[in-house]
Amino acid sequence: MDVMRCMISAHYFVNPLTIITTLIYVTAYCLILGITSPRGFIMLRTVAAAAACLALTACGTSPATPTLSTAYELPGNAVYPEGIGLDPRNGDTYVGSFADGAVYRTAADASRAEVFLPAGADGRKTANGLKVDRSGRLWVIDSGVGVSVYDTGSRALLARFEAPGDAPRFVNDLDFGADGSAYLTDSMRNVVYRAVIGAEGALTVAYDLTTALGPRDPTVFELNGIVADPAGKFLIVVAMSAAELYRIDLTGGAEPIRKVMLTGGDARHGDGLDLRDNTLWIVHNLDNTISRWTLTDNGTTATRTGEFHDPALNIPTTMVHSGERALIVSSQFDKGGPLDQTGTPGTFVVSAVTEF
């Protein structure tokens, strides 16, 4: 291996002072041992440089730089998309319009989406949280009502669940437990509902986080994104204004709800979540940022390991991984949408981030 090339590569991974310090110590060590011949001196320094390089970095490689691009376009001038769901069977993705409840479908390699469910279908006013379950059914949340379930082949409505009671509600996001149950957040009531196919009707409050969250302004949205541990042990939910994550135990433990200990950052403006193994991504909507975290201690602690920021994300709301790409909804809520009624949006797109 070319040691010099290795050391140049290491520059991009570690502080160059680390390698320089190592070589200084080696030089001193040579003098102590009485190694004064040019051959012996160079050989020991070369071995030390290679060892330092191998120990601190993968020699000959450089860290990947995240890149942002357009994955595909959404038809319409006032879409204001919010949620995205991936069908793992074929790579199709579904995106919902917060403005009118339309749902769009895009094939894995397509550059433009098509309308899957038209605006207002089945009385739906919004389409925010979307997910495809293991049986290929598409779940679509209408924030002021509840969630509807569709057959992705026939587009037929299969089931409907509504939030109970008359108190203000904002059903927001969902994911599925290992047993197929759907868990949904309510950003105003700060509860997590449970829904099971075959038990249609009112959503059931499975977990109430109001006590864990403490006093909150009832007009401020709090619980937002939710993601399930693939092993079926827990859920992670984000409290967006509190900048916190909460772990919900699905195994019947004595402490079902607990705050996740965060190191290296916080979850402020956290919206959608995505989880692969023990790596968690948080979409920070108003910050135009995606952060990456490592979960440890069975999901009770999280350490931030990276951050990607780009104004071109245009108020991202949620994301899903399709292969090695992260597909991110660029809502443009601040351009004539829910956050600003005076701006003018550009073409509505789903963005793609690679190498992050």
C-alpha positions in Angstrom: 0.0 0.0 0.0 1.2 3.5 -0.8 1.6 5.0 2.7 1.5 8.6 1.5 -1.7 8.0 -0.4 -3.2 6.4 2.7 -2.2 9.3 4.8 -3.8 11.8 2.3 -7.0 9.7 2.4 -6.8 9.8 6.2 -6.9 13.6 6.1 -10.5 13.4 5.2 -11.4 11.1 8.1 -9.3 12.2 11.1 -7.4 15.2 12.4 -4.0 15.3 10.6 -2.4 16.2 14.0 -3.1 12.7 15.1 -0.8 11.2 12.5 1.8 13.9 12.9 1.9 13.3 16.7 2.3 9.6 16.1 5.3 10.2 13.8 6.9 12.6 16.4 6.6 9.9 19.0 8.1 7.3 16.6 11.0 9.6 15.9 11.7 9.9 19.6 11.4 6.2 20.1 14.0 5.6 17.3 16.5 7.8 19.1 15.9 6.1 22.4 16.4 2.7 20.9 19.5 3.9 19.1 18.1 3.4 15.6 20.1 5.9 13.6 20.5 4.3 10.2 18.4 5.9 7.5 17.0 2.5 6.5 15.9 1.5 10.0 14.5 4.9 10.7 12.5 5.1 7.5 11.2 1.6 7.9 9.9 2.2 11.4 8.3 5.5 10.5 6.6 3.8 7.5 5.2 1.0 9.6 4.0 3.6 12.2 2.3 5.7 9.6 0.6 2.7 8.0 -0.5 1.5 11.4 -1.9 4.9 12.4 -3.7 5.1 9.1 -5.2 1.6 9.3 -6.3 2.1 12.9 -8.0 5.4 12.4 -9.6 5.1 8.9 -10.4 2.8 6.1 -7.3 3.6 3.9 -7.9 4.5 0.3 -11.5 5.7 0.9 -13.0 9.1 1.6 -16.2 9.9 3.4 -19.2 10.1 1.1 -20.8 13.5 0.7 -24.6 13.5 0.8 -26.2 14.7 -2.4 -29.7 16.2 -2.9 -31.7 15.7 -6.1 -35.3 15.4 -7.3 -36.6 11.9 -7.1 -39.9 12.7 -8.9 -42.5 15.4 -9.5 -46.0 15.6 -8.2 -48.8 16.9 -10.5 -50.7 19.9 -9.4 -50.1 23.5 -8.4 -51.2 23.3 -4.8 -50.3 19.8 -3.6 -48.5 20.6 -0.4 -47.5 17.0 0.3 -47.0 15.8 3.8 -46.6 12.0 4.1 -45.0 9.2 2.2 -45.3 5.4 2.3 -43.3 2.7 0.5 -44.6 -0.6 -0.7 -41.6 -2.9 -0.1 -43.0 -5.5 -2.5 -42.4 -3.4 -5.6 -40.8 -0.1 -4.6 -43.9 2.0 -5.3 -44.3 5.1 -3.1 -47.5 6.9 -2.1 -47.6 10.6 -1.2 -50.5 12.4 0.3 -51.7 16.0 -0.2 -52.3 18.0 2.9 -54.2 20.6 0.9 -57.0 18.4 -0.5 -56.6 14.7 0.5 -55.4 13.5 -2.8 -53.0 10.5 -2.8 -50.3 10.0 -5.5 -48.5 6.9 -6.5 -45.1 6.6 -8.2 -43.5 3.5 -9.6 -39.9 2.8 -8.4 -38.1 4.3 -11.4 -40.7 6.9 -12.5 -39.9 10.6 -12.7 -43.5 11.7 -12.2 -46.3 10.6 -9.9 -49.9 9.7 -10.9 -53.1 10.3 -9.0 -54.0 7.2 -7.0 -56.9 8.6 -5.1 -58.5 11.9 -6.2 -58.9 14.9 -3.9 -61.8 14.5 -1.5 -62.1 10.7 -2.0 -64.3 9.2 0.7 -64.8 12.6 2.2 -61.1 13.0 3.1 -59.9 16.6 3.5 -56.3 15.9 4.1 -53.8 13.1 3.6 -50.8 13.4 5.9 -49.5 10.1 7.4 -49.3 7.3 4.9 -47.9 3.7 5.3 -48.2 0.4 3.4 -48.5 -2.6 5.7 -47.1 -6.1 5.3 -50.3 -7.2 3.5 -50.0 -4.4 0.9 -52.8 -2.3 2.3 -52.3 1.5 2.2 -53.2 3.4 5.3 -54.1 7.1 4.8 -54.6 9.5 7.6 -57.1 12.4 7.5 -55.9 14.6 10.3 -59.2 15.8 11.5 -61.0 12.4 11.3 -58.8 9.3 11.6 -57.4 6.8 9.1 -58.7 4.9 6.0 -57.3 1.7 4.6 -57.2 0.9 0.9 -56.4 -2.0 -1.4 -53.4 -0.9 -3.5 -54.5 -3.1 -6.4 -58.2 -2.2 -6.7 -58.1 1.1 -4.8 -61.1 -0.1 -2.8 -61.7 1.2 0.7 -61.3 -1.7 3.1 -61.6 -0.1 6.5 -62.0 3.2 8.3 -61.1 4.2 11.9 -62.1 7.5 13.5 -60.6 9.4 16.5 -63.0 9.1 19.5 -64.8 12.0 21.2 -65.4 15.6 20.2 -62.2 17.2 21.6 -59.9 18.8 19.1 -57.6 16.3 17.4 -54.9 16.1 14.8 -54.1 12.5 13.8 -50.7 12.8 12.3 -48.4 9.8 11.6 -48.4 6.0 11.9 -46.4 2.8 11.9 -47.0 -0.9 12.5 -46.1 -3.2 15.3 -44.8 -6.7 14.9 -48.3 -8.1 15.2 -49.6 -5.9 12.4 -51.3 -3.4 14.7 -51.2 0.2 13.5 -50.1 2.9 16.0 -51.0 6.5 15.2 -50.0 9.8 16.9 -52.4 12.6 17.8 -50.5 16.0 17.9 -53.2 17.8 19.9 -54.3 15.1 22.3 -50.7 13.8 22.7 -51.9 10.2 22.7 -51.0 7.2 20.5 -53.9 5.3 19.1 -54.0 1.6 18.1 -56.0 0.2 15.2 -56.4 -3.5 14.1 -58.0 -4.7 10.8 -61.2 -6.5 11.7 -62.0 -4.2 14.6 -63.1 -1.1 12.6 -64.7 1.8 14.3 -63.2 4.2 16.8 -59.5 4.3 17.3 -58.4 3.0 20.7 -56.1 5.1 22.9 -53.2 2.8 23.6 -50.7 5.2 25.2 -51.3 8.6 26.8 -48.2 10.7 26.9 -49.7 13.8 28.5 -48.2 13.0 31.9 -44.8 12.2 30.5 -44.8 15.4 28.5 -45.9 17.6 31.4 -47.8 20.9 31.0 -48.2 21.9 27.4 -49.9 24.7 25.5 -53.0 23.0 24.1 -52.8 25.0 20.9 -49.2 23.8 20.1 -48.7 20.6 18.1 -46.5 18.1 20.0 -46.5 14.4 19.1 -45.7 13.9 15.5 -43.6 11.2 13.8 -43.7 7.6 15.0 -41.6 4.6 14.1 -41.6 1.0 15.3 -38.6 -1.2 16.2 -38.5 -4.0 13.6 -38.0 -6.5 16.5 -41.4 -5.4 17.9 -40.1 -4.3 21.3 -40.8 -0.6 21.2 -42.0 2.5 19.4 -40.2 5.8 19.1 -42.2 9.0 18.9 -41.0 12.6 18.5 -42.3 15.6 20.5 -41.6 18.4 18.1 -41.8 21.5 20.2 -40.3 19.9 23.3 -37.4 18.7 21.1 -37.6 15.2 22.7 -38.0 11.6 21.7 -40.1 9.1 23.7 -39.8 5.3 23.8 -43.0 3.3 24.2 -42.5 -0.3 25.4 -44.6 -2.8 23.5 -43.6 -5.8 25.6 -45.7 -5.0 28.7 -42.8 -3.6 30.8 -43.4 -1.8 34.1 -42.4 1.5 32.6 -44.1 1.7 29.2 -43.3 5.4 28.4 -39.9 7.0 29.0 -37.9 9.8 27.5 -35.0 8.9 25.3 -31.7 10.2 26.5 -30.3 12.3 23.6 -26.6 13.1 23.1 -25.2 15.5 20.6 -28.4 17.3 19.6 -32.1 17.4 20.0 -35.3 16.7 18.1 -36.6 20.2 17.8 -39.1 20.6 14.9 -38.9 16.9 14.5 -41.5 15.6 12.0 -41.1 12.3 10.2 -38.9 9.4 11.5 -37.3 6.5 9.8 -35.5 3.6 11.4 -33.2 0.9 10.0 -31.7 -1.5 12.5 -30.4 0.8 15.2 -30.0 3.9 13.0 -32.7 6.6 13.3 -33.3 9.5 11.0 -35.3 12.6 12.1 -36.7 15.1 9.7 -36.6 18.6 11.1 -39.2 20.5 9.1 -38.6 24.2 9.8 -34.9 23.7 9.9 -34.6 22.1 6.4 -32.5 19.4 8.1 -32.2 15.6 8.4 -30.3 14.3 11.4 -29.0 10.7 11.9 -28.8 9.0 15.3 -27.6 5.7 16.7 -30.0 4.0 19.1 -28.5 2.1 22.0 -29.6 0.5 25.3 -32.7 -1.0 23.6 -33.8 2.3 22.3 -33.5 4.2 25.5 -30.5 6.4 24.4 -29.8 8.1 21.1 -26.5 9.7 19.9 -26.5 12.0 16.9 -24.0 10.9 14.3 -24.6 13.2 11.4 -26.7 16.0 10.0 -27.7 17.1 6.5 -29.0 20.6 5.9 -30.1 22.2 2.7 -32.7 25.0 2.1 -33.7 23.2 -1.1 -35.4 20.6 1.1 -38.3 23.1 1.2 -39.7 22.3 4.7 -39.3 18.5 4.6 -42.0 16.6 6.5 -41.1 13.0 6.4 -39.0 10.4 4.7 -38.6 6.7 3.8 -35.6 4.7 2.5 -35.9 3.1 -0.9 -32.8 1.1 -1.4 -29.9 3.4 -0.6 -31.9 6.6 -1.3 -33.8 8.5 1.3 -37.0 9.8 -0.3 -38.0 13.0 1.4 -41.3 15.0 1.1 -40.6 18.6 0.3 -43.8 20.2 1.4 -43.3 23.9 0.5 -45.7 24.7 3.4 -44.1 28.1 3.6 -45.0 29.1 0.0 -48.7 29.7 0.0 -49.4 26.7 2.2 -50.2 26.1 5.9 -47.3 28.2 7.1 -47.7 31.2 4.7 -50.7 32.0 2.6 -48.9 34.7 0.5 -46.0 32.8 -1.1 -45.8 31.1 -4.5 -44.7 27.5 -4.6 -42.5 25.9 -7.3 -43.0 22.5 -8.7 -43.9 20.0 -6.0 -41.4 17.2 -5.7 -40.2 14.3 -3.6 -36.5 14.9 -3.0 -33.8 12.2 -2.8 -30.7 12.2 -0.5 -28.0 9.7 -1.1 -25.0 8.8 1.1 -26.6 9.8 4.3 
